[in-house]
């Protein structure tokens, strides 16, 4: 059996002022640079907790010839430019065609990419691949839990499999599931029948977390549903609310073995269950001032999840609102991680470890995340920023923060990086020698993913009340798409 795989991933925040360009898929690629051949992709993803890592594991176990042709990702940011999209998709399609003949196609996509021309860019990717390989070749697509899925996408794919976890600790499992199911399809053991339903429901990242209720019970119910006789797989995509597009929001998918009615019934059942929890899926936010006071009495680590400035959702990662309050307080034991400011890093490197430096820090990308701070900083530690994910999410994958500096400003430590990276793994802090036992209040530029590796070490986790393009508050955004106003919570009397 010969299976071709490829991938392009981007989560697009349409409220971001920073367009996504071709170089971002190289410079900021969370999944490596210039993956131009099967060998480099295999080397990059072998034995990693990633979708392609799951593909590779399944292929090895089942004796499948897997041919990876391309896999690139840009860090979340603004709308993908037309030239960038056309260049990458044309390359992907050309490489898929060059790898034929094959028995099936696996596509490792995100589900929330928006371009100048396409609101559901993944649907267009799959359409073009489908057109190039013909109607009979099975295509199985893996998507992020934050996918915004239009009605068009299921029409081009035989099966869509979404992540079941947020933090995304099951990427490898979903890739493995996809290739195992592909094998069964190719062998004629099963014939997928897929049902789709998008709910009039919008949710924000904090309460999409599958480590907290109501998502714990909802995912358990999803697993129970897909384990029933005749079912192949089921997915709930909670959507990415920072994309002002018509297909934003929660979607339910179910795939049965040759039984469309069974799939439709499963989708309806789970949709009703999910709709019943809509009020519990809205977050409650805490100010940095409250977090400071709670850190003094918590008796353990307090994490302030500054999701509004989360680079993993398209924010600049240079916001200063929380940092400014901590510096004013002079709160020793507080750490901010990470703040992206290449100019400040260069100045710290010029000063050297043990040096003093005057800096204009943060607030340089836009005016939405706090002002630039004029500070006097002590350079405690410098690092090349290279690390390997040690926590459950993306475990084993190599990445970099770029040149990094640990600064101390009025007792507050700040991990300043050259590359935008969501701080989701303790090894990112260890690049500059920071361990959790030295911290009382940790400000993380992350909404949820940090919980996979940091969560069990925290006495309290607080969802931040800070400004930004990833703020979990619908009232702070002006949506122009017509669907938003028909969905809960923007329309409180919306009906399923």
WOGI-V217152 format. One record per backbone hydrogen bond with DSSP energy under -0.5 kcal/mol. NH is the residue of the N-H (numbers start at 1). CO is the residue of the C=O. Records with the same first field share a line. If there is no record, write none. Layout:
NH: CO + CO
This chain:
3: 1 + 65
4: 104
5: 67
6: 106
7: 70
8: 108
9: 72
12: 10 + 112
13: 11 + 77
14: 12 + 242
15: 242
16: 13
19: 17
20: 79
21: 19
24: 21
25: 21 + 22
26: 23
27: 23
28: 24
29: 26
32: 29
36: 34
41: 37
42: 38
43: 39
44: 40
45: 41
46: 42
48: 45
49: 395
50: 48
54: 50
55: 51
56: 52
57: 53
58: 54
59: 55
60: 56
61: 57
62: 58
63: 59
64: 59
65: 1
66: 64
67: 3
68: 66
69: 5
70: 5
71: 35
72: 7
74: 9
77: 11
78: 18
80: 114
81: 20
85: 81
86: 82
87: 83
88: 84
89: 85
90: 86
91: 87
92: 88
93: 89
94: 90
95: 91
96: 92
97: 93
98: 94
99: 95
100: 96 + 97
103: 2
104: 2
105: 138
106: 4
107: 140
108: 6 + 106
109: 107 + 142
110: 8
115: 118
116: 80
121: 113 + 119
124: 120
125: 121
126: 122
127: 123
128: 124
129: 125
130: 126
131: 127
132: 128
133: 129
134: 130
138: 103
140: 105
141: 159
142: 107
143: 161
144: 110
147: 144
148: 111
149: 147
150: 148
153: 150
154: 150
155: 152
156: 152 + 153
157: 153
158: 139
159: 139
161: 141
163: 143
169: 167
171: 168
174: 170
175: 171
176: 172
177: 173
178: 174
179: 175
180: 176
181: 177
182: 178
183: 179
184: 180
185: 181
186: 182
187: 183
188: 185
189: 184
190: 184
193: 256
195: 254
197: 252
199: 197 + 250
201: 199
202: 488
204: 281
207: 204
208: 204 + 205
209: 205 + 206
210: 166
211: 166
212: 209
215: 212
216: 212
218: 214
219: 215
220: 216
221: 217
222: 218
223: 219
224: 220
225: 221
226: 222
227: 223
228: 225
231: 228
232: 255
233: 255
235: 253
237: 251
238: 145 + 236
239: 145
241: 239
243: 240
244: 242
245: 243
248: 245
250: 201
251: 237
252: 197
253: 235
254: 195
255: 233
256: 193
257: 230
258: 191 + 256
263: 259
264: 260
265: 261
266: 262
267: 263
268: 264
269: 265
270: 266
271: 267
272: 268
273: 269
274: 270
275: 271
276: 272
277: 274
278: 275
280: 277
281: 277 + 278
282: 279
286: 463
291: 287
292: 288
293: 289
294: 290
295: 291
296: 292 + 293
297: 293 + 294
298: 294
302: 440
303: 460
304: 302 + 442
305: 303 + 462
306: 304 + 444
307: 305
309: 306
310: 307
311: 309 + 445
313: 310
314: 311
315: 310
320: 369
321: 369
324: 320
325: 321
326: 322
327: 323
328: 324
329: 325
330: 326
331: 326
332: 330
333: 411
334: 331
335: 441
336: 413
337: 443
338: 415
339: 415
340: 317 + 338
341: 339 + 417
345: 341
346: 342
347: 343
348: 344
349: 345
350: 346
351: 347
352: 348
354: 379
355: 352
357: 377
359: 375
361: 359 + 373
363: 318
373: 361
375: 359 + 373
377: 357 + 375
378: 408
379: 355
380: 378 + 406
381: 406
383: 404
387: 399
389: 397
394: 49 + 392
395: 392
396: 389
397: 394
399: 387
401: 385
404: 383
405: 416
406: 381
407: 405 + 414
408: 378
409: 412
412: 409
413: 334
414: 407
415: 336
416: 405 + 414
417: 339
418: 401 + 403
419: 401
421: 419
424: 422
428: 425
429: 425 + 426
430: 426
431: 427 + 428
432: 429
433: 430
434: 429
438: 435
439: 436
440: 333
441: 333
442: 302
443: 335 + 441
444: 304 + 442
445: 337
446: 444
451: 448
452: 449
453: 450
454: 450
455: 450 + 451
457: 454
458: 455
459: 301
460: 301
462: 303
464: 305 + 462
465: 286
466: 464
470: 308
471: 468
473: 471
476: 473
477: 474
479: 477
485: 481
486: 483
487: 484
488: 200
490: 487
491: 487
492: 490
494: 491
